[in-house]
Amino acid sequence: MPWSLRMVTYAAIILLIIFIYFSFRYFKSIRSSEYQNTRLFNILYIIAALGFFAYPVAGQIEYRLTGSFDRTGWPDPIIYLFWYGLVFMGTMLNWLILHDLLKPVARRLSSRTADEIKRLFARGFLIITLITSIFTASKMVWDTHRITTEKITYTLSGSGSSFEPLTIVHISDLHADQYTGETKMQRYVDRVNSFNPDLVIFGGDLITSGTDYIRAGADALAGIDATYGTWFVIGDHDYWTDTERIIRELEERGILTLDNQNSWIDHHGATIKLTGITELYSSQVHTDSLTALLEESRNEALRIVFSHQASDRLIEQSLQHRVHQLHGAHTHGGQIRIPIFFYPVTAALAETRYVNGNWMLGDMLLNVNNGLGFTLTPVRYHAPAQVSVITVNPES
């Protein structure tokens, strides 16, 4: 079974389990609410059930009949409804649990009759269902289309006042495809340029799949204006497609690739070491080669490592070699993060605890960028697209 269909199937199983729990509570609430006309509730339920599960069911049928699955070959409404259903049901899980925990407490503490409490909780549950359905739909649309900025200030210890302030912009996961078109990519580039960056590092995944959008993605990145240029490291989707063409298209536009390589930049007399590491599912630099890259030195004042995946071993090695900043990508910030009692649940947590944000690990800054585009699903929830802006200041 293709990876994409397997992931959709896993998500569908989770959705189904919550949906069964929801269905039990939903129909029980309709009966207990004592509304005269329940036809509308039944119609809405049928529409939701068909809409939520059409995509995974159709995908399984396609795979059984043809032996393949094209996750982009279905009408967008079918795809969007499935992922909306997962987010909506995941959010409703909070209310389902709260409802079933608070109802017996209310019976014990309230002076109302059991029937009155039953009716109030039933109507309250239906109202919350309506509000949650509108909220999750609105937020999904909002998070899918907006671009946020993460501003980070990093003080370079031991640099003295001679080090001139430096502005680094970290971006990643452009994923140029039919869902991330030229308009959205231009908005992304405009946001990057608005900070007048000295250095831009791009953490990989120029495209999602195939070769149709390589040129569009490269053209978009070519619009970035940075004093020391834009630097690229290979991502999983770049590796799985046509890596050589991607590198060629980028270098023709002045964007340089570091594939397990070092480069040094002169910044007003101070040397910056930039190390690009290819750390992917399908390709990891040998530990000896990684050590050699990190040990190579030209008395640089600032050591920066960037890679598509900020793996545990890369974090460990970077700390051991006194790297100042490590920049990672790949996770999309979780892309879909559903808070279950304020804890953001996302599939990316199965890979790493560093899903999105920045951390100071000793003197090293670890920054994991949300990126711009999409991978398995063309939506975002609680993980909007992101541009990371790191201002490096000298130690006062």
Secondary structure as UniProt FT lines:
FT   HELIX           3..33
FT   HELIX           39..66
FT   TURN            71..72
FT   HELIX           76..109
FT   HELIX           114..145
FT   STRAND          147..156
FT   TURN            157..158
FT   TURN            161..162
FT   STRAND          166..171
FT   HELIX           182..193
FT   TURN            194..195
FT   STRAND          199..202
FT   TURN            212..213
FT   HELIX           214..222
FT   TURN            227..228
FT   STRAND          230..232
FT   HELIX           236..240
FT   HELIX           243..252
FT   TURN            253..254
FT   STRAND          256..257
FT   STRAND          261..267
FT   TURN            268..269
FT   STRAND          270..277
FT   HELIX           287..295
FT   STRAND          302..307
FT   HELIX           312..320
FT   TURN            321..322
FT   STRAND          325..328
FT   HELIX           332..334
FT   STRAND          338..340
FT   TURN            341..342
FT   STRAND          343..345
FT   HELIX           347..350
FT   STRAND          357..361
FT   TURN            362..363
FT   STRAND          364..368
FT   STRAND          385..394
//
